[in-house]
């Protein structure tokens, strides 16, 4: 299967759009081949300063006035023509935003607020906000007032974005309409201890504390701590991923415990703990597809599907690596791995549809992943890139 892609990389950015040309933008609309080579036609800048790069299958004739081009991750490819000096893969045309503006540095997680994408830069203590419709940077949040300290997971409450700081034992709340600081939550009552992920149940925020083997519930309206769950019955052991199933439960992966804990959001009571038959080893990322939960296990190399109604095992799928995060695009489940692969799974059948080759896509250590504007957005922790893959 061929997929459109863009890479917002260390040198600069290329923006994916559905077609047409816009001033100051590179327009990509076509496939890459099985070898990871991109073919297309390049049109020089117009009087308005815009460039057009329309991608297409090799061998097709370019429109009059445009130049056939092809390139891969390392530069021009022999097939399909020569690469114009104005365009380098990973650099883009001169009027495309550069990586200096994105400030990607150890990007860990990606979140979508319904309008913009947010990326936590764990190595730089910053958060990047960008527009997924054109790949443009909106702003980069940084500075001591935000309290960022190894920012990791994020959750959106409809107005504010909540960002956990693993090394800061705190949460930063940001106004999404202007990026201003709303509040920084910290202190003993919250019980934060290396918080890594966060989920919103429509009323409260739930935070996994990997250092304290506990889960904190915070009232999103008052910002007060509701409770800290840590009793032995929950069997928390480096709790990591967390997801809300829409029917009153949060599900927590225990990365060091080889289990998944289900909790009732109405009172924090334990529902059940899953292991045994599920053969969890190091469960990490978790996502809900509207009916079933998908658990990425970086210890076993499997992605496990669980029926939330009765807690039954549906199936386990090979992730082609040690999976980290998982996301649902409405049809398929996508899994990132430490090895840099990205596997696409049909949510209805469990069949592996496609595995993206790290060499072709420039992946090194694919981490956070989110779905927005008909694209999957994949953060690569080691490559310091954000890659968009066309969705269903």
Secondary structure, 3 states (H helix, E strand, C coil): CCCCEEEECCCEECCECCCCCCCCCCCECCCECCCCCEEEEEECCCCCCCCEEEECCCCCCCCCCCEEEEEECCEECCCCCCCCCCCCCCCCCCCCCEHHHHCCCCEEEEEECCCCEEEEECCCCEEEEEECCCCEEEEEECCHHHCCCCEEEEEECCCEEEEEECCCCEEEEEECCCCCEEEEECCHHHCCCCEEEEEECCCEEEEEECCCCEEEEEECCCCCEEEEECCHHHCCCCEEEEEECCCCEEEEEECCCCEEEEEECCCCCEEEEECHHHCCCCEEEEEECCCEEEEEECCCCEEEEEECCCCCEEEEEECCCCEEEEEECCCEEEEEECCCCEEEEECCCCCEEEEECHHHHCCCCEEEEEEECCEEEEEECCCCEEEEEECC
